[in-house]
Amino acid sequence: MLGAVMLSAPAAHAQQSSGYTMNEIVDAGSNFFGTASKGLATGIENIFSSYGQPNGYVLGQEGSGAIIGGLTYGEGTLFTKNAGDHTIYWQGPSFGWDFGASGSKVMILVYNLNTVNDVYRRFAGVAGSAYVVAGLGFNVMGNNDVLIVPIRTGVGARLGVNMGYLKVTPSPTWNPF
C-alpha cells in the first residue's frame, strides 16, 4: 500500500552513519549535472535541512511526456555505502493538469533504505513543472518510511501540476503500473 508523502520528517530520523554528507551529494550532483549550479546547491541544502543525510542516491536519466495523463521512464545506478552499486529502473503514470515532454538527468536521494530491496516499490507524490528549454526541480515521494527525492534538470517544454507514482524495479519494463 502506498504511504503518505511525509513533508516534514525530522532530520534526526534520517541521520545514519552510512549516510552521505551534503558535500558528497553536492559534489556528485555537480559532477553529474555538469555544473556547480547555485540552484542545485540551494535545493540540496533545503532537502538536507528537512530530511538529513540520505543513505543512498541514484544518478540516471529519464524521459517523460504528458497530455493530462503522463508517463515517465528512467534508469540509473543506485549508490550505497554499505550495499554497493545497483542498476535500477523506474516508470510510472501521472494525472493532472500537465502538458509537454522532457528529457532529464536525475539524481534521486534515498532515505531510510535498510536493504536494496526496500527501493523496489511504488513511491507516490505530487510534482509540478514550468519550463521551456531547460529547468531544475525536485519533489518528495514516499512509501511507508522510505522516501525518495528526485532532483531533475531537463530539456524540453513542460507546464503543469500532477499526482502520480514511480515504480522502481531491478529490470526494465514498459508497464508503468
N, C-alpha and C positions, 0 to 999 in steps of 0.2 A: 504494500500500500504506500502511496506517495505521502511523504511527510510534508508538513507545512514549512515554508521558507522561513528561516529564522533570521530576522533582520537585525537583531541586537544581541547576538551571542556574546557572552563575556569572553574577553581576551584571555583570561587566565585558563579557561577550559581548553583552549586550543594550544596553549603553550606546552611543548613537549621537547625533551632533549634531542629527539630525532628530527626536529623541525628545521626549516630553512630560515635564515635571518633575512631582514628586509634588504640588506646589502646584497646578499646572494641572489634574491629574487630580482632586484633592480638590475643587477649585472647580467643575469641570464636573459631578462626581458630586453634590455638594451642591445645585447649581442644578437638576440634572435630577431627583434624587430628592425635592427639596423640603425638604431638611433638612440641617443641618450635623451629622449624627449622629456621635457619638464612635465608634460601632461601624463606620461606613463609613470614617472616617479611620484607625482602627486596622487595619482589613482592608487598606486601600490601603497603609499603611505596611509591613505584613507582606509584601505582594506585592512592593513595591519593594525590600525588603531581600533577597528571594530572587531576583528576576528583573531588577531595574534598571528603566530607563526604557523604556516601550513606545513604538513608533514609529507607533502608530495606536490609535484607540479607537472604539467603537461606542456610540451611545445609541439604545435601542429598547425594544420591548415584546414579550412572548411569552405564550403560553398553553400549558399542559401538563396532562396527566392520565395517571394510571396505575392499573391493577389488575394487578399483577405486571409486565406489559409496558406500556410507556407511549409516548406521542408528545409531541413539542414542536414548536411552530411559532412563528416570530418574524420581526420585521422591524425595521430600524433604519437609521441613517446611519453609515457609516464615515468618520471624520475622520482626515486625514493632513496633515502639514505640507508635504509635497513633491508629493503627487498629488491634492490636492483632496478633496472630499467625494463619497461614493458611496452610493446606496441599496443595501442588501443584505438578503437573506432567509436564514433558517436553519430547518431542520427536521431531525428525527431521532428514531429509536427508542431505547428504553431497556429493559433487562431486569434484574430483581432483585426484592428484597423492597421493594416500593414501592406505596403506595396513596394516592389523593387527587387533588386538582386544584388548580391555582393559576393566577393571572394575575400577571405580574411586569413591573416596569420593569427593564431590563437595561442595564448598562454592561459592555462587553467590552473588556478591554485586549488589544492585539495586539502580539506580539513577533516580531522578525526578519522583518518584512514588507518584502521587496525591491521588489515591484511589487504593485499592487492585485490582479492575477490570482492571487497567491500565497494569498489568503484563500479563494478558491473551491475548496474541498476538504472532505474529511471530517476532523473532529477528534475523536479518541477520548478517553474519560476515565471517571472514576468520580465519582459525586456522591451526596450524602446530604442529607436534609432532615428537619426535625422542627419543625412549627409548626401552630398553629391560629390563624386570623385573619390574622397577619402574621409575616414573617420576613425575615432578611437573611443571605445566604451567598454563598460563591464556591467555585469549583473550577478546576483547571487541566486543559486539554485540549491535545493536541498531534498534529501530523502532521509527521514529519521535524523540521526545525529551526524551523518556525513554531508558536508557542504562542498560545492564546487563554485568557483568564481571565475567564469570565463572573461578574459581580457582580450578584446578583439581590436585589431587595426585592419581596416579593409578598404577595398576599392570597389566602386560601383555606385549605384544610386538607390537609396533606401529611405523610406519615411514611414513611421508607424509605431504602434504600441501593440504588443501581443502577449498572450499567455501560451505556454507550451511546456514541453519537457525535452530533455536529451536522454536518449537511451545509450548507455555506454556498454560496449561489447568487446570481447577479446578477438573477434574476427569480423571482417566486413560483411555487411548485409544491406540490401536495398529496402528492406522492410523497416520503416520508421516507427512502427507500432510494436 
